[in-house]
Amino acid sequence: MSVMSDQPGSQAEYDRHIAVRATGDGGYAADLTDGWAVGGGLNGGYLLAVIGNALRAANPDRPDPIAMSAYYLSASVAGPATVQTRTVREGRSTTTVAADLVQGEEVRITALATYGDLSRLTDEVATTADELVLPPPEECVPNTMAPEELRRFAPLMARFEMLFDPAYAGWAVGEPSGRGALQAWFRLKDGREPDPVSLLTVVDALPPVTFDLGRTGWAPTMELTVHVRAVPAPGWLRVRHATRNIAGGMFEEDCEVWDSAGRLVAQSRQLARVPR
């Protein structure tokens, strides 16, 4: 049985790509697609959503990722994979779960997560965060205008629509701003609306923020932690990546995701290797 989106009847490309099949004893089979390739491996956010979908299937009463931390041990490749899940602790409102994504005999990713039901959380919001303001979509730069070399390097860019803030898109023409930030409108193909599991992909969908520092290329993720704060409203998402420090051949990348209702629905930080 394939486990698809929680949107009834959805057959969007994204749902097919993250689908898993139960194999018993907390195990799930997946077919990883090269449509999410970037550089020398598959996109870390896509892989995290495959794991997240398996954990959702394993915890149907608490289907939403609330916090997830993953360590990327080796580069995943297109083809068969398994996700082995286990329950670490079941609490009154959340469940702590663990998962390994395995190909052959090699563990590619190991993750620990807190799952719950975001629809049951309080509506109270108190934030000092400034809402991400982007130019209107028609004034932004679509990812379809990315250089051909970049699109060959990162086939995943065909999996979604992305409209870059022109003030942060100079890297595409060899004029990076040097501020260490990227921001854009984002939505998946096929009109597939965002949900909590898809946010695990969104936080890693923009090009590496090092592009804005003139350092282009594949930036392998070493560790990625995501906090999902609310069920996103339908429509375009607004996404911002920023970094403050490059040291030892590594950089951190902080992400904020805002939904069409003006809510901060996801936050993440990852540690990645600087592109060579």
C-alpha positions in Angstrom: 0.0 0.0 0.0 1.4 3.4 -0.9 1.1 6.1 1.7 0.2 9.3 -0.1 -0.6 12.9 0.9 -3.3 13.5 3.6 -5.2 15.2 0.8 -7.8 12.7 -0.4 -7.3 11.5 -3.9 -4.2 13.5 -4.5 -2.0 12.2 -7.3 0.4 15.1 -7.4 3.9 14.4 -8.6 5.3 15.2 -5.1 3.1 12.7 -3.4 4.2 10.0 -5.8 7.8 10.8 -5.2 7.6 10.6 -1.4 5.2 7.6 -1.3 6.1 4.6 0.9 4.8 1.1 1.2 4.5 -0.7 4.5 6.6 -3.9 4.7 5.9 -4.8 8.3 7.6 -4.4 11.7 7.8 -0.6 11.3 9.5 -0.9 7.9 8.6 1.0 4.7 9.8 0.7 1.1 10.4 3.8 -1.0 11.5 4.4 -4.6 13.8 7.5 -4.6 13.6 9.5 -7.8 16.4 11.3 -9.6 14.0 14.1 -10.2 15.2 15.5 -6.9 18.9 15.2 -7.7 21.3 18.0 -7.0 25.0 17.8 -7.5 26.3 14.4 -6.3 23.2 13.2 -4.5 19.5 13.7 -3.8 18.1 16.8 -2.1 18.2 16.6 1.7 14.7 18.1 2.2 13.2 15.6 -0.3 14.8 12.7 1.6 13.6 14.1 4.9 10.0 14.2 3.6 10.3 10.5 2.5 11.3 9.7 6.1 8.6 12.0 7.4 6.0 10.3 5.3 7.0 6.9 6.7 6.8 8.3 10.2 3.3 9.7 9.4 2.2 6.3 8.2 3.6 4.7 11.4 1.7 7.2 13.6 -1.7 7.8 12.0 -3.2 9.3 15.1 -0.3 11.8 15.4 0.5 12.5 11.7 2.4 15.7 11.8 6.1 16.4 12.3 6.6 19.0 15.0 10.4 18.7 15.3 12.8 16.6 13.4 16.6 16.3 13.4 18.4 14.3 10.8 22.1 13.4 10.2 23.2 12.7 6.7 25.7 9.9 6.8 26.3 9.4 3.0 24.8 10.6 -0.2 21.5 8.9 -1.3 21.0 7.9 -4.9 18.0 7.3 -7.0 16.5 3.8 -6.6 15.1 1.5 -3.9 15.4 2.5 -0.3 13.8 1.4 3.0 12.8 3.5 6.0 12.9 1.6 9.3 10.9 3.3 12.0 10.5 2.8 15.8 8.7 4.4 18.6 11.0 5.8 21.3 8.4 7.2 23.6 4.6 7.8 23.4 3.4 10.7 25.5 0.0 12.3 26.1 0.0 14.6 23.1 3.2 13.8 21.2 5.2 10.7 20.2 9.0 10.5 19.9 10.0 8.4 16.9 13.3 7.4 15.2 14.0 6.4 11.6 16.8 5.2 9.4 16.8 5.6 5.6 18.8 2.7 4.2 20.0 1.7 0.7 21.6 -1.7 0.4 23.6 -2.2 3.6 24.3 1.5 4.1 22.4 3.8 6.4 22.1 7.1 4.5 20.2 9.1 7.1 19.3 8.7 10.7 16.6 10.9 12.2 14.8 11.5 15.5 11.5 13.3 15.5 8.5 14.5 17.6 5.2 13.8 16.0 1.7 15.1 17.0 -1.5 16.6 15.6 -0.9 20.2 14.7 -4.7 20.7 14.2 -5.2 20.3 18.0 -2.7 23.0 19.0 -3.8 26.3 20.5 -4.3 29.2 18.1 -2.3 31.5 20.3 0.6 33.2 18.5 3.0 35.7 20.0 6.1 36.4 17.9 8.7 39.1 17.5 9.7 37.8 14.1 9.2 40.2 11.2 7.0 38.8 8.5 8.9 38.1 5.3 7.9 40.7 2.7 8.6 39.9 -0.9 7.8 41.9 -4.1 4.7 40.8 -5.9 5.2 37.5 -7.8 5.0 39.3 -11.2 8.0 41.4 -10.2 10.1 38.4 -9.2 12.5 36.2 -11.1 11.2 32.7 -11.9 13.4 29.7 -11.5 12.7 28.8 -15.1 15.1 31.7 -16.0 17.9 30.0 -14.1 21.0 29.4 -16.2 20.9 26.2 -18.2 24.0 24.9 -16.4 22.3 25.3 -13.0 19.2 23.5 -14.2 21.3 20.5 -15.4 23.1 20.5 -12.1 19.9 20.6 -10.1 17.0 18.8 -11.8 15.0 19.3 -8.6 14.3 22.8 -9.8 11.7 21.4 -12.2 9.7 20.0 -9.3 8.4 23.4 -8.1 7.8 27.0 -9.0 10.1 29.5 -7.3 10.0 33.2 -7.8 13.2 34.9 -6.5 13.3 38.4 -5.0 15.3 40.4 -7.6 17.3 42.0 -4.8 18.6 38.6 -3.8 19.0 37.1 -7.3 22.2 38.7 -8.5 24.1 35.3 -8.1 22.2 34.1 -11.2 24.1 36.6 -13.4 27.4 36.5 -11.6 26.7 39.4 -9.3 26.0 37.9 -5.8 25.1 40.5 -3.2 27.4 39.1 -0.6 24.8 39.5 2.1 24.4 35.7 2.6 20.7 35.6 2.0 18.2 34.3 -0.6 14.4 34.7 -0.5 11.6 33.6 -2.8 8.0 32.7 -3.4 7.5 28.9 -3.5 4.9 26.3 -4.4 5.0 22.7 -5.6 4.0 21.6 -9.1 0.5 20.4 -10.0 -1.2 22.8 -7.6 -0.2 20.6 -4.7 -1.0 22.6 -1.6 1.5 22.6 1.3 1.1 20.4 4.3 3.3 19.7 7.4 5.3 16.9 5.7 6.0 19.0 2.6 7.5 21.7 4.7 10.3 19.3 5.4 11.2 19.7 1.8 10.5 23.4 1.5 13.1 24.3 4.1 15.8 22.9 1.8 14.5 23.8 -1.6 16.2 27.1 -2.4 19.7 27.0 -3.8 22.4 26.9 -1.1 22.6 30.4 0.5 26.4 30.3 -0.3 25.3 31.2 -3.9 24.8 34.7 -2.6 28.4 34.7 -1.5 29.7 33.8 -4.9 30.3 30.1 -3.9 28.1 28.0 -6.2 27.9 24.2 -6.4 26.5 21.3 -4.4 26.5 21.9 -0.6 26.0 18.5 1.0 23.9 18.7 4.1 25.5 17.2 7.3 22.7 17.9 9.8 19.2 19.4 9.4 16.8 20.3 12.1 13.2 21.4 11.3 10.5 22.8 13.5 7.0 22.8 12.0 4.9 25.3 13.8 1.5 25.1 12.1 -0.5 23.5 9.3 0.2 25.9 6.4 -2.7 27.7 4.6 -3.2 27.0 0.9 -1.3 29.1 -1.6 2.2 30.4 -2.1 4.8 30.1 0.6 7.5 32.7 1.3 10.9 31.3 2.1 14.1 32.9 3.3 17.5 31.4 3.8 20.4 33.2 5.5 23.9 32.4 6.9 26.2 34.3 9.2 29.3 32.2 9.4 31.5 30.1 7.2 34.3 28.2 9.1 36.2 25.0 8.7 34.7 24.4 5.2 31.1 24.4 6.7 28.3 26.9 6.9 25.0 27.1 8.7 21.8 27.9 6.8 18.8 29.3 8.7 15.4 29.1 7.0 12.0 30.7 7.7 8.8 29.6 5.9 5.7 31.9 5.9 2.3 30.9 4.6 -0.3 32.8 2.7 -2.0 33.7 6.0 1.1 35.5 7.2 2.1 32.9 9.7 5.6 31.5 10.4 4.9 27.9 9.7 8.3 26.3 9.7 11.9 27.1 10.8 15.1 25.2 10.3 18.8 25.2 10.7 21.2 23.0 8.8 25.0 22.5 8.8 26.4 21.9 5.3 29.7 21.8 3.6 30.8 24.8 1.5 30.6 24.0 -2.2 33.9 23.0 -3.7 
